Amino acid sequence: MVDHADNEPAPPAKTVPQRRDVAASDTWDLSLLYADEAAWDADFARYEKLYPQYLDFKGALSASAARLRECLEFDREMDLLAEKLGHYASLRGSEDASDNANLAREGRFMRLMTLAAETASFLTPELQAIADDDFARLLADPLLEEWQGKLTRLRRFKPHVLSEQEERLLALASLPLGAASETFSQLTNVDMNFGVIKDGHGADVELSHGAFASFLVKRDARLRRDAFHQYYAGFEAHKFTLSATLAHAVKRGVFNARARNYPSARAAALFADNIPLTVYDNLIATVKKNLGALHDYYELRKRTLKLTDLHFYDTYVPMVADIETRVTFDRACEMVLSSLAPLGEEYGKILGDGFASRWVDRYETKGKRSGAFSSSSYTSPPYILMNYQDDVFSDVYTLAHEAGHSMHSWHSQRNQKFQDYNYPIFLAEVASTFNEELLTHHLLQTTADGGMRAYILNRQIDDIRATLIRQTMFAEFEKITHEMDEAGEPLTLESLRAVYRRLLEEYHGAGMVIDEALELEFLRIPHFYGAFYVYKYATGISAALSLSAGVLQDPAKNRGPYMDFLKSGGSRFPIDTLRLAGVDMSTSAPVQAALDLFARRVRELGELL
């Protein structure tokens, strides 16, 4: 750390810039979606005018295949328009959640969707009320050939579809029932202030979500510790509000499951993808059987960093010292494109053109949504939100990850009908982590430096730890908390905190000090406010490791099946899609193979260090 003399002025404070101060070339180009806000307003008005026409089809869905097709095609056009409207509103809201115009636009859109859902609430109950024999005859009619997949998937929900009046009430309640996630976003992205902290050069830095991630990879243990405790002090100050918000998010899932006659919230969440509960349970059981390698890794990390005690804030700093990891965004794009060469020239050209045509919103700005995502709609580019920090090497992996999502969307859009293109999250997390694995392989292949090799191995270990093991711990937390509410147990700050503390101790072992502040980590995980997503990260990386190993071993043989996977969209259930691509996620074998790789990499890293 650099000391400054008393008469030397301190460096100016580093603050998060306003969006207006960022170069346009560093932001995404939403004109590819809508030329301007007036164009969005025009489509909004068109949707507002058209949606009452849903009622023209009421009572006539079973009259003939021709009439049913007419209704389905109208519904498709409305969904296409709604998806585009919602995509733009969501992206603009992600740019700055404190901007009144963005908030108003999203509010207008959500209100319109609620009204439209109320008007169209008769559709599913009326379709499900058609007698089985009559439904089979309609489905067999050539006029409905392109709708067979959608109608077949829809029919599975027959036991969980309510009466028209009940469906109308649920449609009306959708907006207030979704308030927990919105409250969490507004509180953590806009209202909460984490203060200012000194960096390693004595300069004041505004502590934000992005800056927190940057501090955790610093070699200075004091910086890591101070940033950790100051950051979590922000959550401590709002712990009762956030715990109540999370409790209501859990109750929303339980309410929806009970209202629709599912045995549990978890069963309801897995039903749409036709994922057996055993997949979820086997994931947790397999990971917990293999925690010894994680505990070995923590011992190696503590020894290598020469720490008396290992704290959670010590688990992100690279174990290899003196490795230059400052990577500009443009250089990150080059690295990602080079790593994806095994997928062929066409894949690389499409993605490279996307980077050049401003698919990506690059850097953190005031009020911008934290983290990263890829978001697309059927007729628009797949946009990527980043909060890129050039001194956080994991952000290169984040770019590869989100590019995997975007290319999955790009191929699905061009090879599937609208009603079949939207792939489920269970598959999405395969495409994204697949790209990360290719990046790791590329980096290991292109370095002869032992220190850099150790650095990359460390990064791969941390990636599997974060995506497979950590997300499985999150998945178990979601399972337990929903079961608590279903059993009538109270969800309070203390009960939630106690569950999370137990899981932290179980997963991390006796070799890590669990700071009291870390017990509040569950309050800051966005996915907990929309549950049963995180297990798909764990299954996704397990499938991706298997598929990427195949492509790397024999690109000519295995590239085709993988590209077919990207093109398949949501035309099949995910377990079936992955089985055709070459991996069977109905067994625990891919998860065990991923954990075996983790253990092997820990041993390799230990030998290098």
C-alpha positions in Angstrom: 0.0 0.0 0.0 1.3 3.5 -0.9 1.5 6.0 2.0 0.8 9.7 1.2 2.6 12.5 2.9 0.5 14.9 5.0 1.1 17.8 2.5 0.3 15.6 -0.5 -3.4 15.9 -1.7 -5.3 12.7 -1.6 -6.3 11.3 -5.0 -9.8 12.2 -6.1 -12.5 9.8 -5.1 -13.4 7.2 -7.7 -17.2 7.2 -8.2 -19.6 5.3 -10.4 -20.3 7.4 -13.5 -23.7 8.6 -14.6 -25.0 6.9 -17.8 -24.9 10.2 -19.7 -21.1 10.4 -19.1 -20.4 7.0 -20.8 -19.4 6.8 -24.5 -22.2 5.5 -26.7 -19.9 2.9 -28.1 -19.7 1.3 -24.7 -23.5 0.9 -24.4 -25.8 -1.4 -26.3 -27.7 -0.1 -29.3 -31.4 -0.5 -28.6 -32.3 1.2 -31.9 -32.0 -2.3 -33.4 -35.0 -3.1 -31.2 -36.9 0.2 -31.4 -35.7 3.3 -33.3 -36.9 5.6 -30.5 -39.3 5.8 -27.7 -42.0 7.0 -30.0 -41.8 3.7 -32.0 -42.3 1.8 -28.7 -45.3 4.0 -27.8 -46.8 3.2 -31.2 -46.5 -0.5 -30.7 -47.8 -0.2 -27.2 -50.9 1.6 -28.6 -51.3 -1.1 -31.2 -51.2 -3.8 -28.6 -53.6 -1.9 -26.4 -56.1 -1.7 -29.4 -55.7 -5.3 -30.4 -55.8 -7.4 -27.2 -59.6 -7.1 -26.7 -60.0 -9.2 -29.9 -59.1 -12.2 -27.8 -62.8 -12.3 -26.8 -63.8 -13.0 -30.4 -62.6 -16.5 -29.9 -64.3 -17.2 -26.6 -66.5 -20.3 -26.8 -65.3 -21.3 -30.3 -61.9 -23.0 -29.7 -63.3 -26.5 -30.2 -65.5 -25.6 -33.2 -62.9 -26.6 -35.8 -59.2 -27.0 -36.4 -59.4 -23.9 -38.6 -60.9 -21.7 -35.8 -58.4 -23.0 -33.3 -55.5 -22.3 -35.6 -56.9 -18.7 -36.2 -56.9 -18.2 -32.4 -53.4 -19.6 -32.0 -52.0 -17.4 -34.7 -53.6 -14.3 -33.2 -52.2 -15.3 -29.9 -48.7 -15.7 -31.5 -48.8 -12.3 -33.0 -49.8 -10.7 -29.7 -47.1 -12.6 -27.9 -44.5 -11.5 -30.4 -45.5 -7.9 -29.9 -45.6 -8.2 -26.1 -42.2 -9.9 -26.0 -40.7 -7.0 -28.0 -42.4 -4.3 -25.9 -41.3 -6.0 -22.7 -37.8 -6.6 -23.9 -37.3 -2.9 -24.6 -38.9 -1.8 -21.4 -36.8 -4.3 -19.4 -33.5 -3.3 -21.0 -34.2 0.4 -20.5 -35.1 -0.3 -16.9 -31.8 -2.2 -16.4 -29.9 0.8 -17.7 -31.1 3.0 -14.8 -33.6 1.7 -12.2 -33.8 5.2 -10.7 -35.0 6.9 -13.9 -38.7 7.8 -13.7 -39.3 7.4 -17.4 -37.9 3.9 -17.3 -39.9 3.0 -14.2 -43.1 4.5 -15.8 -42.5 2.5 -19.0 -42.2 -0.7 -17.2 -45.2 0.1 -15.1 -47.3 0.8 -18.1 -46.2 -2.4 -19.8 -46.9 -4.6 -16.7 -50.4 -3.0 -16.3 -51.2 -3.7 -19.9 -50.0 -7.3 -19.7 -52.2 -7.8 -16.6 -55.2 -6.5 -18.5 -54.4 -8.6 -21.5 -53.9 -11.7 -19.3 -57.2 -11.1 -17.7 -59.0 -10.8 -21.1 -57.3 -13.9 -22.4 -57.7 -15.9 -19.2 -60.4 -18.1 -20.8 -58.0 -19.6 -23.4 -56.2 -22.2 -21.4 -59.3 -23.4 -19.3 -61.3 -23.6 -22.5 -58.6 -25.6 -24.3 -58.2 -27.9 -21.3 -62.0 -28.4 -21.1 -62.1 -30.0 -24.6 -62.8 -33.8 -24.2 -59.7 -36.0 -24.7 -61.1 -37.6 -27.9 -62.0 -34.3 -29.4 -58.6 -32.8 -28.5 -56.8 -35.8 -30.1 -58.9 -35.3 -33.4 -58.0 -31.6 -33.4 -54.4 -32.3 -32.8 -54.2 -34.8 -35.7 -55.6 -32.2 -38.2 -53.0 -31.1 -40.7 -54.0 -27.5 -40.2 -52.5 -27.7 -36.7 -49.3 -29.5 -37.6 -47.0 -26.6 -36.6 -48.8 -26.2 -33.3 -48.6 -29.9 -32.2 -45.6 -29.3 -30.0 -47.1 -26.4 -28.2 -50.5 -28.0 -27.8 -49.0 -31.2 -26.5 -47.0 -29.4 -23.9 -50.0 -27.3 -22.9 -52.2 -30.4 -22.4 -49.8 -31.7 -19.7 -51.0 -28.8 -17.5 -54.6 -29.9 -17.6 -54.7 -31.1 -13.9 -53.3 -27.7 -12.9 -55.6 -25.4 -14.8 -58.4 -23.8 -12.9 -61.8 -22.5 -13.9 -62.0 -19.4 -16.1 -63.0 -17.2 -13.1 -60.1 -18.6 -11.0 -57.6 -18.1 -13.8 -58.9 -14.5 -14.2 -58.2 -13.8 -10.5 -54.7 -15.3 -10.7 -54.0 -13.1 -13.8 -55.2 -10.0 -11.9 -53.0 -11.0 -8.9 -49.8 -11.6 -10.9 -48.4 -8.1 -10.5 -48.8 -7.7 -6.7 -47.7 -11.3 -6.2 -44.5 -10.4 -8.0 -43.7 -7.4 -5.8 -41.0 -9.1 -3.8 -38.5 -9.4 -6.6 -39.1 -5.7 -7.6 -38.8 -4.6 -4.0 -35.4 -6.4 -3.7 -34.2 -4.9 -7.0 -35.1 -1.3 -6.0 -33.7 -1.6 -2.5 -30.4 -3.2 -3.4 -29.7 -1.4 -6.7 -31.1 2.1 -6.0 -31.7 2.9 -2.3 -28.9 1.1 -0.5 -25.7 3.0 -0.1 -22.5 1.1 0.9 -20.4 4.3 1.5 -16.8 5.0 0.5 -13.8 2.9 1.2 -10.0 3.4 0.7 -8.4 1.4 -2.0 -4.8 0.1 -2.0 -3.5 3.5 -3.0 -5.3 5.5 -0.4 -8.0 6.8 -2.8 -11.6 7.0 -1.8 -13.7 4.5 -3.9 -17.5 4.3 -3.8 -18.4 0.8 -2.6 -20.9 -0.6 -5.0 -21.8 -4.2 -6.1 -19.2 -4.0 -8.8 -16.5 -2.5 -6.6 -17.2 -5.1 -4.0 -16.3 -7.9 -6.5 -13.2 -6.0 -7.4 -12.1 -5.7 -3.8 -12.5 -9.4 -3.1 -9.7 -10.3 -5.6 -7.2 -7.9 -4.1 -4.0 -9.4 -2.5 -4.3 -7.0 0.5 -6.2 -9.0 3.1 -7.2 -5.8 4.9 -8.9 -4.5 1.8 -10.8 -7.7 1.4 -11.9 -7.8 5.0 -12.8 -4.1 5.2 -14.8 -4.3 1.9 -16.6 -7.4 3.1 -17.7 -6.0 6.4 -18.6 -2.6 5.1 -20.6 -4.2 2.3 -22.5 -6.5 4.6 -23.2 -3.6 7.0 -25.5 -2.3 4.3 -27.5 -5.5 4.4 -27.4 -5.6 8.2 -29.1 -2.2 8.1 -32.0 -3.5 6.0 -32.1 -7.1 7.2 -35.6 -7.1 8.5 -37.0 -5.5 5.3 -35.1 -7.9 3.1 -35.9 -11.0 5.2 -39.6 -10.1 5.1 -39.4 -9.5 1.3 -37.7 -12.9 0.9 -40.3 -14.6 3.1 -43.1 -13.2 0.8 -41.2 -14.4 -2.3 -41.3 -17.9 -0.8 -44.9 -17.6 0.1 -45.7 -16.6 -3.4 -44.3 -19.8 -4.8 -46.1 -21.9 -2.2 -49.4 -20.0 -2.9 -49.2 -20.6 -6.6 -48.4 -24.3 -6.2 -51.3 -24.8 -3.9 -53.7 -22.8 -6.0 -52.8 -25.0 -9.0 -52.9 -28.3 -7.2 -49.2 -29.2 -7.2 -47.8 -31.2 -4.3 -45.2 -28.6 -3.6 -43.7 -25.4 -4.8 -40.6 -27.3 -6.0 -42.7 -29.8 -7.9 -44.6 -26.9 -9.6 -41.3 -25.2 -10.6 -39.9 -28.4 -12.2 -43.1 -29.5 -13.9 -43.0 -27.2 -17.0 -39.6 -28.7 -18.0 -40.7 -32.2 -17.1 -37.7 -32.5 -14.7 -38.1 -35.3 -12.1 -37.6 -34.3 -8.5 -35.0 -37.0 -8.3 -32.7 -34.9 -10.6 -32.8 -32.1 -7.9 -32.4 -34.5 -5.0 -29.6 -36.5 -6.7 -27.7 -33.2 -7.4 -27.7 -32.2 -3.7 -26.9 -35.8 -2.5 -24.0 -36.2 -5.0 -22.4 -32.8 -4.2 -22.7 -33.4 -0.4 -21.0 -36.8 -0.8 -18.0 -35.1 -2.5 -17.4 -32.1 -0.2 -14.0 -33.5 0.9 -12.3 -32.1 -2.2 -13.8 -28.7 -1.5 -12.4 -28.8 2.1 -9.0 -29.9 0.7 -9.1 -26.9 -1.6 -9.8 -24.5 1.3 -6.8 -26.0 3.2 -4.6 -25.5 0.1 -5.9 -21.9 -0.3 -5.2 -21.1 3.4 -1.7 -22.6 3.2 -0.8 -20.9 -0.1 -2.0 -17.5 1.0 -0.3 -18.0 4.4 -3.4 -17.1 6.3 -3.9 -18.1 10.0 -7.6 -18.3 9.4 -9.5 -18.6 6.1 -12.6 -16.4 5.8 -15.1 -16.4 3.0 -13.7 -13.1 1.7 -10.4 -14.9 1.2 -11.9 -17.3 -1.3 -11.9 -15.1 -4.4 -8.4 -13.7 -4.5 -6.2 -15.6 -6.9 -3.8 -17.9 -5.1 -1.0 -17.1 -7.6 0.7 -13.8 -6.9 2.2 -11.4 -9.4 0.1 -12.5 -12.4 -1.1 -9.5 -14.5 -4.8 -9.9 -14.9 -5.9 -6.5 -16.1 -7.8 -7.1 -19.3 -9.5 -4.4 -21.3 -13.0 -5.2 -22.6 -11.8 -5.3 -26.2 -9.1 -7.7 -25.3 -11.7 -9.8 -23.4 -13.7 -10.0 -26.6 -10.7 -11.2 -28.6 -9.9 -13.9 -26.0 -13.5 -15.2 -25.9 -13.7 -15.4 -29.7 -10.4 -17.2 -30.0 -11.5 -19.8 -27.4 -14.6 -20.6 -29.3 -12.8 -21.6 -32.5 -13.7 -25.3 -32.0 -17.3 -24.3 -32.7 -16.4 -23.2 -36.2 -15.8 -20.0 -38.2 -19.5 -19.2 -38.6 -20.1 -19.2 -34.9 -17.2 -16.9 -34.3 -18.1 -14.5 -37.1 -21.7 -14.1 -35.8 -20.6 -13.4 -32.3 -17.8 -11.1 -33.4 -20.2 -9.1 -35.5 -22.5 -8.9 -32.5 -19.7 -7.5 -30.3 -18.9 -4.9 -33.1 -22.6 -3.9 -33.5 -23.1 -3.1 -29.8 -24.9 -6.1 -28.4 -23.1 -5.4 -25.1 -23.7 -2.7 -22.5 -20.2 -2.7 -21.0 -19.6 -0.9 -17.8 -21.2 -0.1 -14.4 -23.1 3.2 -14.2 -25.3 4.8 -11.6 -28.6 3.0 -11.1 -27.7 0.2 -13.5 -28.7 -3.3 -12.7 -25.9 -5.2 -11.0 -24.4 -8.5 -12.3 -24.8 -9.6 -15.9 -27.4 -11.1 -18.2 -28.2 -11.9 -21.8 -31.7 -11.0 -23.0 -33.3 -11.5 -26.3 -36.6 -11.5 -28.2 -37.5 -13.3 -31.4 -37.0 -10.5 -33.8 -34.1 -8.6 -32.1 -30.5 -9.1 -31.3 -29.5 -10.9 -28.1 -28.3 -8.1 -25.8 -25.8 -8.5 -23.1 -25.6 -6.5 -19.9 -22.2 -6.4 -18.2 -20.7 -4.4 -15.3 -17.2 -5.1 -16.6 -14.2 -4.4 -14.4 -10.9 -4.8 -16.2 -9.1 -5.9 -13.0 -11.6 -8.7 -12.3 -10.5 -11.6 -14.4 -13.7 -13.4 -13.8 -15.5 -10.8 -15.9 -13.8 -12.3 -19.0 -15.5 -15.5 -18.1 -18.8 -13.7 -17.5 -18.5 -12.3 -21.0 -18.0 -15.8 -22.4 -20.9 -17.0 -20.3 -23.4 -14.4 -21.5 -22.2 -14.8 -25.1 -23.1 -18.5 -24.8 -26.7 -17.5 -23.9 -26.8 -15.0 -26.7 -25.6 -17.5 -29.3 -28.1 -20.0 -28.0 -30.8 -17.5 -28.6 -29.5 -16.5 -32.0 -29.5 -20.1 -33.3 -32.8 -20.9 -31.8 -34.5 -17.8 -33.3 -33.3 -18.8 -36.8 -34.2 -22.5 -36.6 -37.5 -22.7 -34.6 -41.0 -21.3 -35.0 -41.8 -18.6 -32.4 -44.0 -21.0 -30.4 -41.0 -23.5 -30.1 -38.0 -21.2 -29.9 -37.9 -20.2 -26.3 -35.6 -22.6 -24.6 -35.9 -23.3 -20.8 -33.3 -22.1 -18.3 -32.3 -25.7 -17.7 -30.8 -25.7 -21.2 -29.7 -22.1 -21.1 -27.1 -22.7 -18.4 -25.5 -25.5 -20.5 -24.8 -23.2 -23.4 -23.3 -20.5 -21.2 -21.0 -22.7 -19.1 -20.0 -24.6 -22.2 -18.4 -21.4 -23.4 -16.6 -20.9 -20.1 -15.1 -24.4 -20.4 -13.8 -23.7 -23.9 -12.3 -20.4 -22.6 -10.5 -22.4 -19.8 -9.1 -24.9 -22.3 -7.9 -22.2 -24.6 -6.1 -20.3 -21.8 -4.4 -23.5 -20.6 -3.4 -24.4 -24.1 -1.9 -21.0 -24.9 0.3 -20.5 -21.9 3.7 -22.0 -21.2 4.1 -20.1 -17.9 3.7 -22.3 -14.9 2.3 -19.4 -12.8 -0.3 -18.5 -15.4 -1.3 -22.2 -15.7 -1.7 -22.4 -11.9 -3.8 -19.2 -12.1 -6.1 -20.7 -14.8 -6.4 -23.9 -12.9 -7.3 -21.9 -9.8 -9.9 -20.1 -11.9 -11.5 -23.3 -13.2 -11.6 -24.7 -9.7 -13.3 -21.6 -8.5 -15.7 -21.7 -11.4 -16.8 -25.3 -10.6 -17.0 -24.3 -6.9 -19.2 -21.3 -7.6 -21.4 -22.8 -10.3 -21.8 -26.4 -9.1 -21.1 -26.6 -5.4 -22.2 -23.1 -4.3 -25.3 -23.1 -6.4 -26.2 -26.5 -5.0 -26.0 -25.1 -1.5 -28.3 -22.3 -2.7 -30.7 -24.9 -4.2 -30.8 -26.8 -0.8 -31.6 -23.5 0.9 -34.5 -22.9 -1.4 -35.7 -26.5 -0.9 -35.6 -26.1 2.9 -37.2 -22.7 3.1 -40.1 -23.6 0.9 -40.7 -26.9 2.8 -40.7 -24.8 6.0 -43.5 -22.6 4.7 -45.4 -25.6 3.4 -45.2 -27.2 6.9 -46.4 -24.0 8.5 -43.1 -23.0 10.1 -42.4 -19.3 10.4 -40.0 -17.6 8.0 -38.4 -14.9 10.1 -35.0 -13.3 9.9 -33.7 -15.6 12.6 -35.2 -18.8 11.2 -33.8 -18.1 7.7 -30.5 -17.1 9.2 -30.2 -20.3 11.2 -30.9 -22.4 8.1 -28.3 -20.5 6.1 -25.7 -20.7 8.9 -26.1 -24.5 9.1 -25.6 -24.9 5.3 -22.5 -22.6 5.4 -20.9 -24.8 8.1 -21.9 -28.0 6.4 -20.6 -27.1 2.9 -17.5 -25.1 3.9 -16.3 -27.4 6.7 -14.4 -26.7 9.8 -11.5 -25.2 7.9 -13.3 -21.9 7.2 -14.3 -19.2 9.7 -17.9 -18.3 9.1 -18.2 -14.6 10.0 -21.5 -13.6 11.5 -22.0 -11.1 8.6 -21.9 -14.0 6.1 -25.1 -15.4 7.7 -26.9 -12.5 5.9 -25.6 -13.5 2.4 -29.0 -15.1 1.6 -30.5 -11.6 1.7 -28.5 -10.5 -1.3 -28.9 -13.4 -3.7 -31.3 -12.2 -6.4 -32.4 -15.7 -7.5 -33.8 -16.4 -4.0 -36.5 -13.9 -4.8 -37.6 -16.0 -7.8 -36.8 -19.5 -6.6 -35.8 -22.8 -8.1 -33.5 -21.3 -10.7 -30.1 -21.9 -9.2 -30.1 -25.7 -9.4 -30.0 -25.2 -13.1 -26.6 -23.6 -12.9 -25.3 -26.8 -11.2 -26.9 -29.2 -13.7 -25.9 -26.8 -16.5 -22.2 -26.9 -15.7 -22.3 -30.7 -15.3 -23.8 -31.1 -18.7 -21.5 -28.5 -20.2 -18.3 -30.2 -18.9 -19.4 -33.4 -20.6 -20.4 -31.8 -23.9 -17.3 -29.5 -24.1 -15.0 -32.4 -23.4 -16.6 -34.2 -26.4 -16.2 -31.2 -28.8 -12.6 -30.6 -27.7 -11.7 -34.2 -28.1 -13.2 -34.6 -31.6 -14.7 -31.3 -33.0 -15.6 -32.9 -36.4 -17.7 -35.6 -34.7 -19.2 -33.7 -31.8 -19.6 -30.1 -33.1 -22.7 -31.0 -35.1 -24.7 -32.5 -32.2 -23.9 -29.5 -30.1 -24.9 -27.1 -32.8 -28.2 -29.1 -33.2 -28.7 -28.6 -29.4 -28.3 -24.8 -29.8 -30.8 -24.8 -32.7 -33.4 -27.0 -31.0 -34.7 -24.1 -28.8 -37.6 -25.3 -26.7 -38.9 -27.8 -29.2 -38.3 -30.7 -26.8 -38.1 -31.2 -23.0 -34.6 -30.4 -21.8 -33.7 -33.9 -20.6 -34.5 -35.3 -24.0 -32.6 -32.5 -25.8 -29.5 -33.1 -23.8 -29.7 -36.8 -24.3 -29.7 -36.3 -28.0 -26.7 -34.0 -27.6 -24.8 -36.7 -25.8 -25.4 -36.3 -22.0 -28.0 -38.0 -19.8 -29.0 -35.7 -16.9 -31.5 -38.1 -15.6 -28.6 -39.8 -13.9 -26.1 -38.5 -11.4 -23.2 -39.5 -13.6 -22.5 -36.1 -15.2 -22.6 -34.4 -11.8 -20.2 -37.0 -10.4 -17.9 -36.6 -13.4 -17.8 -32.8 -12.8 -16.9 -33.3 -9.2 -14.2 -35.8 -10.1 -12.7 -33.1 -12.4 -12.9 -30.6 -9.5 -10.9 -33.0 -7.3 -8.4 -33.7 -10.0 -7.8 -30.0 -10.6 -7.3 -29.4 -6.9 -4.6 -32.1 -6.9 -3.0 -30.6 -10.0 -3.0 -27.1 -8.5 -1.5 -28.4 -5.3 1.4 -30.0 -7.2 2.1 -26.7 -9.1 2.0 -24.6 -5.9 
